[in-house]
Amino acid sequence: MPETDVSGALGTPAPTDAGAFQRRADAYQALLDRLRSRAEAVAQGGGPKRIEREHRRGKLTARERIAALLDDPEAFHELGRFA
C-alpha cells in the first residue's frame, strides 16, 4: 500500500510494511470479502427458487419492483440490507 501524505497530522504514519500491519490488513480484507458475499446473498431475495416462484405467480420481487420505479438505478442506495 502506498503511504499517504499526512502533513499537518499528529504523529507519524504507521509503517505499512510491518508484519503486524499486514496481518491486520489481511484480516480486515477477509472481513470485507465476507460482508460483500453476504450482501450479495441477501440481494438475491430468497434465492433462485423463491424468485422463480414469484415469477410463476405473475409477480415481481421487491427489488424488481423498486428497479422498475427508478429513473437512475445507479443513484439508488439500499439502507438496511441486513435488517
HELIX and SHEET records of a PDB file:
HELIX    1   1 GLY A   19  ALA A   43  1                                  25    
HELIX    2   2 PRO A   48  ARG A   56  1                                   9    
HELIX    3   3 ALA A   62  LEU A   69  1                                   8    
HELIX    4   4 PRO A   73  ALA A   75  5                                   3    
END                                                                             
